[in-house]
Amino acid sequence: MRLFVLLLLAASASAQTIAANDLQPPLPVAPAIQSRQLPEEPRPVHTFLDRQNLSFWAAAAALQTADLITTRQILDRGGRESNPVAKPFVNHGTAAQAASTYLLGTGGTIAAAYLLHRSGHHRLERWLPLCVGAVEAWATASNGSVLSRGNLRRR
């Protein structure tokens, strides 16, 4: 008997909740997709010569300078340039090495970044000097390793 009363109470409670839900107004139906969509707001585009680009290029140029200095030290101690692209410039003296480093290295990086900027590839524009800096840091560390071993012959 107690079980019957509990079932009756449970059934009446659920019937009241169902009835209460029926009294609520229906939720508004989402409108159909409009045939005319508003254009998206354009994302703000940075200027090419902003602070972030200038700092990235300055860091890449500083690392290129460190590579230039350590490479020159190795060459002065009887070593050889292992980069086949840089070898013709490096073997013609410090001036040719500096010109190739800054005109081709730094200038080429900035020119490529500008082309990426103009074509809308802003992430690649930011990553390019970072990758160049990473390569130059690796080359400088490699040069430092060669210099620290000290097995180069003095001219």
C-alpha positions in Angstrom: 0.0 0.0 0.0 2.8 2.4 0.8 4.4 1.6 -2.5 1.1 2.5 -4.3 0.9 5.8 -2.5 4.5 6.7 -3.4 3.9 5.8 -7.0 0.7 7.9 -7.0 2.6 10.9 -5.5 5.4 10.6 -8.0 3.0 10.4 -11.0 1.1 13.5 -9.8 4.4 15.4 -9.3 5.5 14.6 -12.8 2.1 15.5 -14.3 2.3 18.9 -12.6 5.8 19.6 -14.1 4.5 18.5 -17.6 1.5 20.8 -17.2 3.7 23.7 -16.0 6.0 23.3 -19.0 2.9 23.3 -21.4 1.9 26.7 -19.9 5.2 28.4 -20.8 5.3 30.3 -24.0 7.2 28.6 -26.8 10.8 29.6 -27.4 11.3 32.0 -30.3 12.4 30.2 -33.4 15.7 31.2 -34.9 15.1 33.3 -38.0 16.1 31.8 -41.3 19.5 32.6 -42.6 19.3 36.0 -44.2 20.0 36.1 -47.9 22.1 39.2 -47.4 25.0 38.9 -44.9 26.8 41.8 -43.5 30.5 42.0 -44.5 33.0 41.1 -41.8 34.9 43.9 -40.3 38.5 43.9 -41.6 41.2 42.9 -39.1 43.5 45.8 -38.2 46.6 45.6 -40.4 49.9 46.8 -38.9 52.2 49.2 -40.7 55.3 47.7 -42.3 57.8 49.8 -40.2 56.2 49.1 -36.8 58.1 48.6 -33.6 57.9 44.8 -33.7 59.3 44.5 -37.2 62.1 46.9 -36.4 63.1 45.0 -33.3 63.0 41.7 -35.1 65.3 43.1 -37.9 67.6 44.7 -35.4 68.0 41.4 -33.6 68.6 39.5 -36.9 71.2 42.2 -37.9 73.0 41.9 -34.5 73.2 38.1 -34.9 74.5 38.5 -38.4 77.1 40.8 -37.1 78.1 38.3 -34.5 78.4 35.6 -37.2 80.5 38.0 -39.3 82.9 38.7 -36.5 83.4 35.1 -35.5 83.7 34.0 -39.1 86.4 36.6 -39.6 88.2 35.4 -36.5 88.2 31.8 -37.8 89.5 33.0 -41.2 92.3 35.1 -39.6 93.4 32.0 -37.8 93.7 29.9 -40.9 90.2 28.4 -41.1 88.0 28.2 -44.2 84.4 29.3 -44.9 82.1 26.3 -45.3 79.1 28.1 -46.7 79.4 27.8 -50.5 77.2 30.9 -51.0 79.2 33.1 -48.7 82.6 31.8 -49.7 83.2 34.1 -52.7 82.4 37.2 -50.6 84.3 36.1 -47.5 87.5 35.2 -49.4 87.7 38.8 -50.8 88.2 40.5 -47.4 86.2 42.0 -44.6 84.6 44.7 -46.7 83.2 42.2 -49.2 82.0 40.0 -46.3 80.3 43.0 -44.6 78.7 44.1 -47.8 77.3 40.6 -48.5 76.1 40.2 -45.0 74.3 43.4 -44.8 73.2 43.9 -48.4 72.2 40.4 -49.1 71.5 39.1 -45.6 69.7 42.0 -43.9 68.5 43.7 -47.1 67.2 40.4 -48.5 65.3 39.6 -45.3 63.7 43.1 -45.2 62.8 42.9 -48.9 61.2 39.4 -48.5 59.3 40.6 -45.4 58.0 43.6 -47.4 56.8 41.3 -50.2 55.1 39.1 -47.6 53.5 42.2 -46.0 52.2 43.5 -49.3 50.6 40.1 -50.1 48.9 39.9 -46.8 51.0 37.2 -45.2 51.6 39.0 -42.0 52.5 36.0 -39.8 55.2 34.9 -42.3 56.4 38.4 -42.4 57.0 38.3 -38.6 58.5 34.8 -38.7 61.0 35.5 -41.4 63.5 37.6 -39.4 63.1 35.2 -36.4 64.1 32.3 -38.6 67.0 34.2 -40.0 68.1 35.1 -36.5 67.9 31.5 -35.4 70.1 30.4 -38.3 72.6 33.2 -37.5 72.6 32.3 -33.8 73.3 28.7 -34.7 76.2 29.8 -37.1 77.6 32.0 -34.4 77.5 29.2 -31.8 79.1 26.9 -34.3 81.9 29.4 -34.9 82.3 29.9 -31.2 82.7 26.2 -30.8 85.4 26.1 -33.5 87.2 29.1 -31.9 87.1 27.5 -28.4 88.7 24.3 -29.6 91.7 26.4 -30.7 93.0 23.8 -33.2 93.2 26.4 -36.0 96.7 27.3 -37.2 97.8 30.9 -37.0 98.8 32.6 -40.2 
